Amino acid sequence: MEKLKMHSADLSQDKIAKIRELFPDCVTEAKDEATGKLRLAVDFDQLRQELSDSIVEGPQERYRLDWPGKREALSTANAPISNTLRPARDESVAFDTTKNLFIEGDNLETLKLLQETYLGKVKIIYIDPPYNTGKDFIYRDNFAVEKEQFEKDAGERSAEGGRLVANPDTRGRYHSDWMSMMYARLTVAKRLLKDDGIILISIDDYEQAALRKLMDQVFGETNFVAQLVWEKGRKNDAKFFSVGHEYMLVFAKNLTRLREKQEVWREEKPGARDIWEEFQRLRGLHGEDFKAIEADLARWYSDLPRSHPAKKWARYKRVDKNGPWRDRDISWPGGDGPRYDVIHPDTGLPCEVPEAGWRYSTLEEMQRQIKLGLVEFREDHTQPPFRKAHIRPIPEDADNHQVDSNDIDEESDEDSEFATQVRGSYFYKQSQVSVKYLRKLMGAKVFTNPKDHEELAKLIEYVTPNDRSALIMDFFAGSASTAEAVFKANATYGTNHRFIMVQLPEDLKEAESSTTGTAKKTVQTAIRLMKKNRRPLILSEVSKERIRKAGSAILTETCDPGWNRDVGFRALKVDTSNMKDIYYRPDELSQSDLLEAVDNVKPDRTPEDLLFQVLVDWGVDLTLPISRETLHGNTVFFVDDNALVACFDTGITEALVKELAKYAPLRVVFRDKGFASDALKINVDQIFRQLSPSTEVRSL
Ligand SMILES: C[S@@+](CC[C@H](N)C(=O)[O-])C[C@H]1O[C@@H](n2cnc3c(N)ncnc32)[C@H](O)[C@@H]1O
């Protein structure tokens, strides 16, 4: 029976396999000096020969981004780890049914653990990493640090396993350490993105220039989409300029792919929905009396406060059965358009043709538009008619699809779209709005700079025009604004997006002692809240509490019926492997270890812990429904019915193995030491080959 590897993928081996596809002669096998095992290796002499005309080497100048520690960061990113994700049922909400994940742990380790399962599955990554302002702590990845440096940093270490270190701007490695931290994470994160996926990263002036270069390196400059500017309000205390904005860098995993899919991003014109709602109200009052509706609508526009977004669209002042509309030119854009006779309905004579020709290429199309009621004639034929542009445009293929009076009810509203616009690269939303919002939601100020979940919700909707159930990930979750943004987007637009949040269990006590002023006060408030809730004093607990509160709050609002109302999350925690060391080094087993080896699972680990490590290892979705049944006196887990069946008991009998084979599971897993006899262990593969040949059988 094949054993599960129980460690994350070795990325450098994957990359070498890709090189082999292009240059089969240049990849060979060599003995790994540390383990003595054979590994794929690149024959550089051969590769040099293949590419001899296009090589830069040694001190030769070239355009590149470099910093001390870059190489280690890359090997850190590529190195496999044997950690696992342990479920935490009592910290979760709707553990059994939710499709959302909250993972507590270092994000690099988490990203590596998610690689098999979520490879190429994530549509949006949004992150808001520490901006490296000189006051930030950054997580020190063990392998990246030489021992000497690590010891030197010891004084700056925190309780987080000694791995969260202050990064003041006076340090020699101030920028380099931040770059290494980001480089490793972005490299692994990119693999998780779908090929039409995108990543958005918040950043400010401290590292914007460096991050842009780093992204060019990791994602490729051809995949740059935009650098958004988020204006958050001005303070008058600056000496030179008040920099009140920050940035959001947007990159595609593969921009060509997005273009091939003809993806176009548009947003509803802000305020359009309000106009439509007012129209519906007036239609209820006045029925088909469109003149009366127009008069009331004009009054409504003029009574709106100047800052109301609908005020800008007061041009939509005419009304017909398809709603408020404005007139638009009916001539061919750019000139030289077609010229044909369009007969005026009252005078019976051909209308004046616009100088640039008609907008519609054929008379048939023009007549179709007239029939749809989308062309408005003037008093007589001496002037060309104009087009009607509705606040809620009539679909292109609308011939039999017009909104009639019966259509103006809530249900028909769901699929039709409002007038849209492309977003500019600048937007304004005061930072205080989200600060106040979060304080109200949590009952106190427990987080310093939460991002605005409403703005994030709009962005999520904006970049997912064709994906109504996207997987959205934030691996610097903080107060989990992105999780709430996903709820908000789903509740507003009727989508069913899901999220994966990752947050370090940052020690709040440690944070308290290393901060001052209002930041310290905020941490102290968070500590009080966690004490009151009898939760551990770590930041990730604050994040989970926020998701719980946001979830309950949003369900009290009016939610789009298209949303499945999943406000749950499955909480998982990064931890060391469930398996004892001997699992990974069986060759080193000594006589005295033999007794110990009878059970290769650590004593404090539960069957559900084992199940999750198997899911991670096998790349099975971590949110699939899990049921637990007792068969022949043994506990058996069924993941999504038969996606995976697992039994981690001991004393497993042939009868149970045969019973499980009847379910024809895609995968089945047992413990290596789980069988009642050695003979049965040898036979298990055989039993499945006979009864359920497509099942993959593994042990641990
Ligand atoms: C700027 S905050 C994010 C704020 C968040 N966008 C919000 O709206 O609340 C960055 C967060 O990343 C977390 N973090 C830093 N290093 C991390 C790591 N290695 N793994 C996971 N989380 C990390 C920090 O604890 C902090 O909560």
The ligand as a Gaussian input file, in Angstrom:
#p B3LYP/6-31G(d) Opt

LIG

0 1
 C       -2.019000      45.714000       7.688000
 S       -2.681000      44.411000       8.560000
 C       -4.064000      43.925000       7.606000
 C       -5.285000      44.691000       7.967000
 C       -6.527000      44.179000       7.311000
 N       -6.534000      44.423000       5.897000
 C       -7.761000      44.787000       7.935000
 O       -8.572000      45.385000       7.234000
 O       -7.935000      44.675000       9.133000
 C       -1.537000      43.117000       8.277000
 C       -1.860000      41.868000       9.059000
 O       -1.022000      40.813000       8.609000
 C       -0.662000      40.028000       9.721000
 N        0.575000      39.316000       9.402000
 C        1.824000      39.808000       9.353000
 N        2.715000      38.837000       9.040000
 C        1.987000      37.708000       8.864000
 C        2.335000      36.380000       8.530000
 N        3.585000      36.019000       8.323000
 N        1.343000      35.470000       8.444000
 C        0.045000      35.827000       8.662000
 N       -0.336000      37.080000       8.992000
 C        0.618000      38.011000       9.092000
 C       -0.505000      41.017000      10.839000
 O       -0.656000      40.373000      12.082000
 C       -1.629000      41.993000      10.552000
 O       -2.787000      41.624000      11.219000

